[in-house]
Amino acid sequence: MFDLQIAWRQVSTLSKNHLHRQIISLKSKFCNFLCVSCHIAQILLSDNAYKR
């Protein structure tokens, strides 16, 4: 007989794993964005320092 609880458990663990992966990828994208913007800010600051 098909057990609904087992099926529900499998679905919920699958969706949790999927959400976890999405969160991880979002975090890495955000970190990359921060890294790039920080780098750009450093370049701009060094450019301003050279102009003085």
PDB file of N, CA, C and O in Angstrom:
ATOM      1  N   MET A   1       0.829  -1.210   0.000  1.00  0.00           N
ATOM      2  CA  MET A   1       0.000   0.000   0.000  1.00  0.00           C
ATOM      3  C   MET A   1       0.866   1.264   0.000  1.00  0.00           C
ATOM      4  O   MET A   1       1.904   1.324   0.659  1.00  0.00           O
ATOM      5  N   PHE A   2       0.417   2.260  -0.749  1.00  0.00           N
ATOM      6  CA  PHE A   2       1.155   3.513  -0.866  1.00  0.00           C
ATOM      7  C   PHE A   2       1.031   4.322   0.425  1.00  0.00           C
ATOM      8  O   PHE A   2      -0.075   4.620   0.877  1.00  0.00           O
ATOM      9  N   ASP A   3       2.166   4.670   1.006  1.00  0.00           N
ATOM     10  CA  ASP A   3       2.150   5.407   2.273  1.00  0.00           C
ATOM     11  C   ASP A   3       2.319   6.907   2.006  1.00  0.00           C
ATOM     12  O   ASP A   3       3.325   7.346   1.448  1.00  0.00           O
ATOM     13  N   LEU A   4       1.319   7.669   2.415  1.00  0.00           N
ATOM     14  CA  LEU A   4       1.353   9.115   2.179  1.00  0.00           C
ATOM     15  C   LEU A   4       2.432   9.804   3.001  1.00  0.00           C
ATOM     16  O   LEU A   4       3.074  10.744   2.533  1.00  0.00           O
ATOM     17  N   GLN A   5       2.628   9.331   4.231  1.00  0.00           N
ATOM     18  CA  GLN A   5       3.620   9.981   5.093  1.00  0.00           C
ATOM     19  C   GLN A   5       5.024   9.875   4.510  1.00  0.00           C
ATOM     20  O   GLN A   5       5.786  10.842   4.516  1.00  0.00           O
ATOM     21  N   ILE A   6       5.356   8.685   4.005  1.00  0.00           N
ATOM     22  CA  ILE A   6       6.689   8.505   3.410  1.00  0.00           C
ATOM     23  C   ILE A   6       6.855   9.422   2.204  1.00  0.00           C
ATOM     24  O   ILE A   6       7.885  10.076   2.041  1.00  0.00           O
ATOM     25  N   ALA A   7       5.823   9.460   1.360  1.00  0.00           N
ATOM     26  CA  ALA A   7       5.885  10.313   0.170  1.00  0.00           C
ATOM     27  C   ALA A   7       6.046  11.781   0.578  1.00  0.00           C
ATOM     28  O   ALA A   7       6.850  12.505  -0.010  1.00  0.00           O
ATOM     29  N   TRP A   8       5.292  12.213   1.570  1.00  0.00           N
ATOM     30  CA  TRP A   8       5.357  13.602   2.026  1.00  0.00           C
ATOM     31  C   TRP A   8       6.738  13.925   2.565  1.00  0.00           C
ATOM     32  O   TRP A   8       7.282  15.003   2.327  1.00  0.00           O
ATOM     33  N   ARG A   9       7.307  12.947   3.313  1.00  0.00           N
ATOM     34  CA  ARG A   9       8.652  13.159   3.862  1.00  0.00           C
ATOM     35  C   ARG A   9       9.662  13.341   2.736  1.00  0.00           C
ATOM     36  O   ARG A   9      10.520  14.222   2.794  1.00  0.00           O
ATOM     37  N   GLN A  10       9.548  12.485   1.695  1.00  0.00           N
ATOM     38  CA  GLN A  10      10.478  12.597   0.569  1.00  0.00           C
ATOM     39  C   GLN A  10      10.334  13.949  -0.123  1.00  0.00           C
ATOM     40  O   GLN A  10      11.330  14.598  -0.442  1.00  0.00           O
ATOM     41  N   VAL A  11       9.099  14.368  -0.350  1.00  0.00           N
ATOM     42  CA  VAL A  11       8.863  15.645  -1.032  1.00  0.00           C
ATOM     43  C   VAL A  11       9.410  16.803  -0.202  1.00  0.00           C
ATOM     44  O   VAL A  11      10.050  17.708  -0.737  1.00  0.00           O
ATOM     45  N   SER A  12       9.155  16.771   1.117  1.00  0.00           N
ATOM     46  CA  SER A  12       9.605  17.884   1.958  1.00  0.00           C
ATOM     47  C   SER A  12      11.132  17.939   2.023  1.00  0.00           C
ATOM     48  O   SER A  12      11.707  19.027   2.008  1.00  0.00           O
ATOM     49  N   THR A  13      11.805  16.763   2.097  1.00  0.00           N
ATOM     50  CA  THR A  13      13.267  16.795   2.119  1.00  0.00           C
ATOM     51  C   THR A  13      13.809  17.290   0.786  1.00  0.00           C
ATOM     52  O   THR A  13      14.791  18.033   0.750  1.00  0.00           O
ATOM     53  N   LEU A  14      13.170  16.879  -0.320  1.00  0.00           N
ATOM     54  CA  LEU A  14      13.615  17.347  -1.634  1.00  0.00           C
ATOM     55  C   LEU A  14      13.483  18.860  -1.741  1.00  0.00           C
ATOM     56  O   LEU A  14      14.404  19.536  -2.200  1.00  0.00           O
ATOM     57  N   SER A  15      12.340  19.393  -1.317  1.00  0.00           N
ATOM     58  CA  SER A  15      12.141  20.837  -1.417  1.00  0.00           C
ATOM     59  C   SER A  15      13.091  21.581  -0.487  1.00  0.00           C
ATOM     60  O   SER A  15      13.569  22.664  -0.822  1.00  0.00           O
ATOM     61  N   LYS A  16      13.367  20.995   0.693  1.00  0.00           N
ATOM     62  CA  LYS A  16      14.322  21.634   1.605  1.00  0.00           C
ATOM     63  C   LYS A  16      15.702  21.697   0.972  1.00  0.00           C
ATOM     64  O   LYS A  16      16.372  22.728   1.040  1.00  0.00           O
ATOM     65  N   ASN A  17      16.132  20.594   0.353  1.00  0.00           N
ATOM     66  CA  ASN A  17      17.438  20.571  -0.308  1.00  0.00           C
ATOM     67  C   ASN A  17      17.486  21.603  -1.432  1.00  0.00           C
ATOM     68  O   ASN A  17      18.483  22.303  -1.605  1.00  0.00           O
ATOM     69  N   HIS A  18      16.398  21.687  -2.191  1.00  0.00           N
ATOM     70  CA  HIS A  18      16.347  22.640  -3.298  1.00  0.00           C
ATOM     71  C   HIS A  18      16.454  24.069  -2.771  1.00  0.00           C
ATOM     72  O   HIS A  18      17.220  24.874  -3.300  1.00  0.00           O
ATOM     73  N   LEU A  19      15.693  24.377  -1.737  1.00  0.00           N
ATOM     74  CA  LEU A  19      15.739  25.711  -1.131  1.00  0.00           C
ATOM     75  C   LEU A  19      17.141  26.009  -0.620  1.00  0.00           C
ATOM     76  O   LEU A  19      17.662  27.108  -0.810  1.00  0.00           O
ATOM     77  N   HIS A  20      17.747  25.017   0.034  1.00  0.00           N
ATOM     78  CA  HIS A  20      19.088  25.190   0.590  1.00  0.00           C
ATOM     79  C   HIS A  20      20.076  25.539  -0.520  1.00  0.00           C
ATOM     80  O   HIS A  20      20.900  26.442  -0.383  1.00  0.00           O
ATOM     81  N   ARG A  21      19.969  24.790  -1.635  1.00  0.00           N
ATOM     82  CA  ARG A  21      20.869  25.066  -2.763  1.00  0.00           C
ATOM     83  C   ARG A  21      20.644  26.458  -3.317  1.00  0.00           C
ATOM     84  O   ARG A  21      21.600  27.170  -3.628  1.00  0.00           O
ATOM     85  N   GLN A  22      19.369  26.855  -3.443  1.00  0.00           N
ATOM     86  CA  GLN A  22      19.077  28.198  -3.966  1.00  0.00           C
ATOM     87  C   GLN A  22      19.647  29.271  -3.053  1.00  0.00           C
ATOM     88  O   GLN A  22      20.203  30.263  -3.524  1.00  0.00           O
ATOM     89  N   ILE A  23      19.507  29.072  -1.739  1.00  0.00           N
ATOM     90  CA  ILE A  23      20.022  30.051  -0.777  1.00  0.00           C
ATOM     91  C   ILE A  23      21.537  30.145  -0.892  1.00  0.00           C
ATOM     92  O   ILE A  23      22.103  31.237  -0.861  1.00  0.00           O
ATOM     93  N   ILE A  24      22.195  28.984  -1.026  1.00  0.00           N
ATOM     94  CA  ILE A  24      23.653  28.985  -1.155  1.00  0.00           C
ATOM     95  C   ILE A  24      24.084  29.742  -2.409  1.00  0.00           C
ATOM     96  O   ILE A  24      25.023  30.537  -2.363  1.00  0.00           O
ATOM     97  N   SER A  25      23.399  29.497  -3.533  1.00  0.00           N
ATOM     98  CA  SER A  25      23.779  30.176  -4.778  1.00  0.00           C
ATOM     99  C   SER A  25      23.515  31.680  -4.663  1.00  0.00           C
ATOM    100  O   SER A  25      24.299  32.489  -5.159  1.00  0.00           O
ATOM    101  N   LEU A  26      22.417  32.050  -4.013  1.00  0.00           N
ATOM    102  CA  LEU A  26      22.134  33.473  -3.804  1.00  0.00           C
ATOM    103  C   LEU A  26      23.216  34.118  -2.953  1.00  0.00           C
ATOM    104  O   LEU A  26      23.672  35.226  -3.237  1.00  0.00           O
ATOM    105  N   LYS A  27      23.629  33.395  -1.886  1.00  0.00           N
ATOM    106  CA  LYS A  27      24.687  33.927  -1.019  1.00  0.00           C
ATOM    107  C   LYS A  27      25.964  34.150  -1.803  1.00  0.00           C
ATOM    108  O   LYS A  27      26.607  35.191  -1.668  1.00  0.00           O
ATOM    109  N   SER A  28      26.339  33.166  -2.632  1.00  0.00           N
ATOM    110  CA  SER A  28      27.585  33.306  -3.382  1.00  0.00           C
ATOM    111  C   SER A  28      27.484  34.450  -4.392  1.00  0.00           C
ATOM    112  O   SER A  28      28.451  35.184  -4.594  1.00  0.00           O
ATOM    113  N   LYS A  29      26.306  34.607  -5.032  1.00  0.00           N
ATOM    114  CA  LYS A  29      26.128  35.716  -5.974  1.00  0.00           C
ATOM    115  C   LYS A  29      26.258  37.044  -5.242  1.00  0.00           C
ATOM    116  O   LYS A  29      26.901  37.972  -5.732  1.00  0.00           O
ATOM    117  N   PHE A  30      25.642  37.131  -4.061  1.00  0.00           N
ATOM    118  CA  PHE A  30      25.700  38.365  -3.287  1.00  0.00           C
ATOM    119  C   PHE A  30      27.129  38.666  -2.866  1.00  0.00           C
ATOM    120  O   PHE A  30      27.567  39.815  -2.929  1.00  0.00           O
ATOM    121  N   CYS A  31      27.871  37.625  -2.430  1.00  0.00           N
ATOM    122  CA  CYS A  31      29.275  37.812  -2.026  1.00  0.00           C
ATOM    123  C   CYS A  31      30.104  38.282  -3.214  1.00  0.00           C
ATOM    124  O   CYS A  31      30.949  39.166  -3.071  1.00  0.00           O
ATOM    125  N   ASN A  32      29.869  37.695  -4.383  1.00  0.00           N
ATOM    126  CA  ASN A  32      30.590  38.127  -5.583  1.00  0.00           C
ATOM    127  C   ASN A  32      30.289  39.586  -5.881  1.00  0.00           C
ATOM    128  O   ASN A  32      31.190  40.354  -6.220  1.00  0.00           O
ATOM    129  N   PHE A  33      29.014  39.972  -5.754  1.00  0.00           N
ATOM    130  CA  PHE A  33      28.623  41.354  -6.011  1.00  0.00           C
ATOM    131  C   PHE A  33      29.332  42.291  -5.043  1.00  0.00           C
ATOM    132  O   PHE A  33      29.840  43.337  -5.447  1.00  0.00           O
ATOM    133  N   LEU A  34      29.369  41.911  -3.742  1.00  0.00           N
ATOM    134  CA  LEU A  34      30.049  42.729  -2.739  1.00  0.00           C
ATOM    135  C   LEU A  34      31.529  42.857  -3.077  1.00  0.00           C
ATOM    136  O   LEU A  34      32.105  43.943  -2.996  1.00  0.00           O
ATOM    137  N   CYS A  35      32.133  41.744  -3.455  1.00  0.00           N
ATOM    138  CA  CYS A  35      33.553  41.735  -3.785  1.00  0.00           C
ATOM    139  C   CYS A  35      33.837  42.697  -4.931  1.00  0.00           C
ATOM    140  O   CYS A  35      34.773  43.493  -4.870  1.00  0.00           O
ATOM    141  N   VAL A  36      33.013  42.615  -5.982  1.00  0.00           N
ATOM    142  CA  VAL A  36      33.218  43.464  -7.162  1.00  0.00           C
ATOM    143  C   VAL A  36      33.029  44.931  -6.807  1.00  0.00           C
ATOM    144  O   VAL A  36      33.828  45.777  -7.209  1.00  0.00           O
ATOM    145  N   SER A  37      31.970  45.237  -6.053  1.00  0.00           N
ATOM    146  CA  SER A  37      31.720  46.647  -5.726  1.00  0.00           C
ATOM    147  C   SER A  37      32.823  47.190  -4.816  1.00  0.00           C
ATOM    148  O   SER A  37      33.216  48.352  -4.927  1.00  0.00           O
ATOM    149  N   CYS A  38      33.317  46.338  -3.915  1.00  0.00           N
ATOM    150  CA  CYS A  38      34.420  46.763  -3.045  1.00  0.00           C
ATOM    151  C   CYS A  38      35.655  47.059  -3.895  1.00  0.00           C
ATOM    152  O   CYS A  38      36.334  48.062  -3.675  1.00  0.00           O
ATOM    153  N   HIS A  39      35.946  46.199  -4.856  1.00  0.00           N
ATOM    154  CA  HIS A  39      37.087  46.378  -5.746  1.00  0.00           C
ATOM    155  C   HIS A  39      36.960  47.679  -6.529  1.00  0.00           C
ATOM    156  O   HIS A  39      37.918  48.441  -6.655  1.00  0.00           O
ATOM    157  N   ILE A  40      35.757  47.921  -7.054  1.00  0.00           N
ATOM    158  CA  ILE A  40      35.517  49.154  -7.822  1.00  0.00           C
ATOM    159  C   ILE A  40      35.729  50.378  -6.926  1.00  0.00           C
ATOM    160  O   ILE A  40      36.327  51.369  -7.345  1.00  0.00           O
ATOM    161  N   ALA A  41      35.227  50.295  -5.682  1.00  0.00           N
ATOM    162  CA  ALA A  41      35.386  51.417  -4.757  1.00  0.00           C
ATOM    163  C   ALA A  41      36.867  51.668  -4.491  1.00  0.00           C
ATOM    164  O   ALA A  41      37.303  52.818  -4.445  1.00  0.00           O
ATOM    165  N   GLN A  42      37.638  50.602  -4.318  1.00  0.00           N
ATOM    166  CA  GLN A  42      39.075  50.762  -4.081  1.00  0.00           C
ATOM    167  C   GLN A  42      39.750  51.425  -5.273  1.00  0.00           C
ATOM    168  O   GLN A  42      40.598  52.301  -5.107  1.00  0.00           O
ATOM    169  N   ILE A  43      39.368  51.003  -6.478  1.00  0.00           N
ATOM    170  CA  ILE A  43      39.951  51.588  -7.689  1.00  0.00           C
ATOM    171  C   ILE A  43      39.610  53.073  -7.767  1.00  0.00           C
ATOM    172  O   ILE A  43      40.470  53.899  -8.074  1.00  0.00           O
ATOM    173  N   LEU A  44      38.341  53.407  -7.485  1.00  0.00           N
ATOM    174  CA  LEU A  44      37.932  54.812  -7.537  1.00  0.00           C
ATOM    175  C   LEU A  44      38.691  55.633  -6.498  1.00  0.00           C
ATOM    176  O   LEU A  44      39.140  56.746  -6.774  1.00  0.00           O
ATOM    177  N   LEU A  45      38.827  55.070  -5.300  1.00  0.00           N
ATOM    178  CA  LEU A  45      39.536  55.791  -4.244  1.00  0.00           C
ATOM    179  C   LEU A  45      40.998  55.996  -4.625  1.00  0.00           C
ATOM    180  O   LEU A  45      41.550  57.075  -4.407  1.00  0.00           O
ATOM    181  N   SER A  46      41.625  54.974  -5.190  1.00  0.00           N
ATOM    182  CA  SER A  46      43.036  55.114  -5.559  1.00  0.00           C
ATOM    183  C   SER A  46      43.174  56.116  -6.707  1.00  0.00           C
ATOM    184  O   SER A  46      44.151  56.864  -6.751  1.00  0.00           O
ATOM    185  N   ASP A  47      42.216  56.143  -7.633  1.00  0.00           N
ATOM    186  CA  ASP A  47      42.233  57.127  -8.714  1.00  0.00           C
ATOM    187  C   ASP A  47      42.162  58.542  -8.143  1.00  0.00           C
ATOM    188  O   ASP A  47      42.907  59.425  -8.567  1.00  0.00           O
ATOM    189  N   ASN A  48      41.265  58.753  -7.180  1.00  0.00           N
ATOM    190  CA  ASN A  48      41.141  60.071  -6.559  1.00  0.00           C
ATOM    191  C   ASN A  48      42.415  60.437  -5.827  1.00  0.00           C
ATOM    192  O   ASN A  48      42.823  61.599  -5.831  1.00  0.00           O
ATOM    193  N   ALA A  49      43.048  59.458  -5.198  1.00  0.00           N
ATOM    194  CA  ALA A  49      44.286  59.734  -4.468  1.00  0.00           C
ATOM    195  C   ALA A  49      45.396  60.138  -5.440  1.00  0.00           C
ATOM    196  O   ALA A  49      46.206  61.015  -5.137  1.00  0.00           O
ATOM    197  N   TYR A  50      45.430  59.490  -6.617  1.00  0.00           N
ATOM    198  CA  TYR A  50      46.459  59.846  -7.588  1.00  0.00           C
ATOM    199  C   TYR A  50      46.231  61.235  -8.164  1.00  0.00           C
ATOM    200  O   TYR A  50      47.186  61.943  -8.484  1.00  0.00           O
ATOM    201  N   LYS A  51      44.964  61.628  -8.298  1.00  0.00           N
ATOM    202  CA  LYS A  51      44.664  62.932  -8.902  1.00  0.00           C
ATOM    203  C   LYS A  51      45.095  64.084  -8.009  1.00  0.00           C
ATOM    204  O   LYS A  51      45.367  65.178  -8.504  1.00  0.00           O
ATOM    205  N   ARG A  52      45.163  63.859  -6.704  1.00  0.00           N
ATOM    206  CA  ARG A  52      45.514  64.963  -5.794  1.00  0.00           C
ATOM    207  C   ARG A  52      46.956  65.424  -5.947  1.00  0.00           C
ATOM    208  O   ARG A  52      47.389  66.341  -5.248  1.00  0.00           O
TER     209      ARG A  52
END
